[in-house]
Amino acid sequence: MLKYIYPDGSHCYRAIHTAHAVFRDSGGKLIARAEKADRSGMYEFEIKGFEILGPGTFYD
């Protein structure tokens, strides 16, 4: 599971198999690319950071 942290401090969780890439764009922003929920393609969004969450681990 991945936890993406958005620039405003909020976050979301995504299954790791839906993640495609994390990279810096030409302006230096950190960008994540992930599969759309309906599996119709990919989309990109700006993030501040991310965590890879391990199974069976409690995060607070």
C-alpha positions as CSV (number, residue, x, y, z in Angstrom):
1,M,0.0,0.0,0.0
2,L,1.2,3.5,-0.8
3,K,0.4,6.7,1.2
4,Y,0.6,9.8,-1.0
5,I,1.0,13.1,0.8
6,Y,-0.4,16.0,-1.1
7,P,1.2,19.5,-1.0
8,D,-1.6,20.8,1.3
9,G,-0.8,18.1,3.9
10,S,-3.8,15.8,3.2
11,H,-3.2,12.3,2.0
12,C,-4.7,9.3,0.2
13,Y,-3.9,5.6,0.1
14,R,-3.4,3.5,-3.1
15,A,-2.8,-0.1,-3.8
16,I,0.8,-0.5,-4.8
17,H,-0.1,-2.3,-8.0
18,T,-1.9,0.8,-9.3
19,A,1.3,3.0,-9.0
20,H,3.3,3.5,-12.1
21,A,5.9,6.2,-11.4
22,V,7.0,9.0,-9.1
23,F,9.2,11.6,-10.7
24,R,10.1,15.3,-10.8
25,D,8.6,17.4,-13.6
26,S,10.5,20.1,-15.5
27,G,9.5,22.6,-12.8
28,G,10.9,20.5,-10.0
29,K,7.5,19.4,-8.6
30,L,7.2,15.8,-7.3
31,I,4.6,14.0,-9.5
32,A,3.0,10.6,-9.1
33,R,1.5,8.6,-11.9
34,A,-1.2,6.1,-11.0
35,E,-3.9,4.0,-12.7
36,K,-7.4,5.4,-12.7
37,A,-9.9,3.6,-10.5
38,D,-11.9,2.5,-13.6
39,R,-8.7,1.1,-15.2
40,S,-9.2,3.4,-18.2
41,G,-5.6,4.8,-18.2
42,M,-3.2,6.7,-16.0
43,Y,-3.4,10.1,-14.4
44,E,-0.7,12.4,-12.8
45,F,-0.9,14.5,-9.7
46,E,1.4,16.6,-7.5
47,I,2.6,15.1,-4.2
48,K,4.8,16.3,-1.4
49,G,6.0,12.8,-0.6
50,F,4.9,9.2,-0.2
51,E,5.4,6.2,2.2
52,I,5.4,2.5,1.3
53,L,3.3,0.9,4.0
54,G,4.1,-2.7,5.0
55,P,1.4,-5.4,5.5
56,G,0.4,-6.0,9.1
57,T,2.0,-2.8,10.3
58,F,-0.1,-0.3,12.3
59,Y,0.6,3.3,11.3
60,D,-0.7,6.3,13.3
